[in-house]
Amino acid sequence: IQDMPDRSREPAAYVHLCDLVKRPRSFSGRKVIVRACYFTDRREYWMLVDEETPCGGALIPLENSPGALPKTLSNSTCAIFTGTFEWNPKPLILGQTYVLYVESVSNIHAKRPD
């Protein structure tokens, strides 16, 4: 992969989950803030899914800083996630080569009924 500019000092960008999925290179190495719902199989995968699914249920794999994901998160909760979006040379799920390294979670709330 070609060298990406160092974006670690740029302010966090508010982005839609769909934009991360559709244009991952545009956000690579940037701190982002995204509203999404949390999903896990409780064994192997932790990811974000779009709360309102306008982009077809986009998925973004998660990694977290120690203690960044509250224990109260479950498959029925949504929140605002802040972290660094980065390219990962080892696809985590479904060929996803980008991951959100979560640093903080705020505004935790129950998922809206379908």
N, C-alpha and C positions, 0 to 999 in steps of 0.2 A: 504494500500500500504506500502511496506517496506520502511525503511528509505533510502533516497538517499544521497550520499555524497554532501557536500556543494561545488558547483562548481562556486559560484558567483565571485570568485577572478581569475578564469582562463581567459586567453585572449579570445576574441571573435573568434569563429570558422566560417570560410567560409563554408557554406553547401548548398547542392542542396535541393530544396523543396521536391523532391522525397525521399531523405534520411530522412527528418523530418517525412514524412508520414510513411515510411517503418520501421524506427527504432527510434520511438519517445523516448523511454527510454534512448537511448544512448546520447540524447541531453538534457534531462530533467534537468532544473536548470541552464543550460548554456546560456551564451550570444552568439547569433549566428548572422551571416550576411548572408542574402539570397536575391537572385535576383528573383523577381516574379512580377506578375501583380495584381493589386488591383481590387476587386470586392465587390460591395455592392448592397443590395436591397433598400438602403436608409431609411430603417425603423428599421430593426432588426439585419441584418447580415453584418459583415465586415470581409473579408477574403482575403487570398492570393491564387492565382492560378498559376500554372506553366506557364511560358511565352511560352514555346515551346511544352508543353504537351507530353514529352516522357514517362511520367509515368501515362498516362491516366487522366490528368486533376486533379492532386492532389489539395486538399483544406486544408488550415490551417486557423482556426479562429483567429481573431485579437482582442486585447484590446490595448488601447494606453494610454500613459502618456499624461496629458493635453498638447495640442499644438504639439504633436509629428507628427500627420498626417496633412500634409498641406491641406488647403482648395482646392488646385488645383487638388487633386487626383480625378479621376473619373474612370468609368469602362473601359476607353480607355487608361489608363496609367499604365506603369510599372516602377519599381524603385528598388533600393537596400534598404532593410529594415534591421535595426539593432535593436535587442531587446533580451529579455530573454524568452526562450522557457520553459514552465512549464506545469505540470500536473494540470488539473482543475477538481475538484470533480463533477462539474455539466456540463455535456456535453452541448456544445453550439449549435451545428448543426450536423446532420447526425451521432450522436454518437461520435463525436470527443471529446476526453478527454484531449487533449493538446491544448495549446493556445500560440501564440506569443504575448508577451507584448512589443509593439513597443516603442522604445526610440528615434529613429531618422530615417529619410528617406532622401536618396540622389539619385543623378543621375536619376531624374524623366524624363521619355521619353514616347512618344506615342507608343502604342502597335503595333508591326509589323503586317502588313496585313496578313490575312490567305492565 
